[in-house]
Amino acid sequence: MALLERVIATSSNEGDVVLDPFCGCGTTIDAAEKLGRAWVGMVSLTPAGALQVAATIPSPW
């Protein structure tokens, strides 16, 4: 996570959009969220994988 936060922080500005075309478990979008970036994560998952991503990213509700 620390490496992703460093990459995102040095390569974008707050409010920018971070694209993660291979979303996986949501670590990149979690780091982007923590740093105040908008994000787009594209993923094709099984239902179990979708639950993992949902558990990783913070909920706005």
DOVODREN-710253 format. One record per residue: residue in three letters; x, z, y of N, C-alpha, C, CB in turn. Coordinates in steps of 0.05 Angstrom, whole numbers, plus 5000, padded with zeros to 4 digits. Glycine has a CB too. Layout:
N
AlaXZYXZYXZYXZY/...
END
This chain:
61
Met501650004976500050005000501750005025498150245000/Ala503950165025505650185049506849905056507850385045/Leu507649755036508749495041506749305053509949375015/Leu504349305042502149135053501549215082499649155036/Glu501349465087500849555115503049465133500649865116/Arg505549475124507749385141507649085146510449445128/Val507048925126506748635129504448565148506248505101/Ile502148695144499848635161500448725190497348785150/Ala501648955193502149055220504148875236503249335219/Thr506148765222508148605235507248315238510648615221/Ser505248225223504547945224501847885237504547825197/Ser500548095247497948065260497548275281495648075239/Asn495448235297494748425318492048555311494648285346/Glu491548785323488948915319486748725327488849185335/Gly484748705310482448525315482748255302482148485345/Asp485248185293485647925279484247935252488647865276/Val484047705240482847685213485047645192480747455212/Val484947805171486747785149485247655126487948065140/Leu486447435115485247295093486647375067485346985097/Asp485147455047486247505021484847335001486047815013/Pro485947094995484546904977484546994947485846634979/Phe486147194940486247294913485747594914488947214899/Cys483447674921482847944929483548154908479947974934/Gly483448094883484248284862482648544864487148344864/Cys484148774868482749034869482249124897484449244855/Gly482848964918482149034945484249184961479649194945/Thr486649194951488749344966489449224993491249354949/Thr489548954994490148825019487948865040490648525015/Ile485548845032483348885051483049175059480748785039/Asp483849355042483849645049485949695070484349815024/Ala488349575067490449605087489649475113493049475077/Ala488349245112487449115137485449285151486248835130/Glu483549395137481549575148482849815162479549665127/Lys484749935149486050175161487550105187488050285141/Leu488449855189490049775212488249645234492149575204/Gly485649645231483849545251483649235251484749635277/Arg484149115228483848825226481248765212486248695211/Ala480048545220477748435204478948305179476048235221/Trp477448265159478548145135476447975120479548355116/Val477547785105475947625087477347635060475647325098/Gly475947725040476947735013475347554995477048015002/Met476647354983475247174964476047244936476046874971/Val474047274919474547364892472347274874474847674891/Ser473147214850471247154828471647364807471546864817/Leu469847554805470247784788468047824767470348034805/Thr468747974748466748074729465248304744468048174702/Pro463048384734461648614746463448864748459148684731/Ala465148914728466949144729469049114751468249184701/Gly469948874754471948814775470748854803473048534773/Ala468248774806466848804832466549104838464148674831/Leu466049264818465849554823468549674831464849694798/Gln470749574820473349664827473949604857475549544809/Val473349364865473849284893472049464911473148984898/Ala469649504904467849664920468849954922464949664908/Ala470150054901471150324902473650344919471750424874/Thr475150124922477650124937477250114967479349884929/Ile475349954976475049915005473150125017473949635012/Pro473650215041471850405053469150285060473050525079/Ser467050445057464350355062463650415092462350495044/Pro462450215105461650265133459050425135461249995147/Trp457750485112455250635112455550915104453250505094/
END
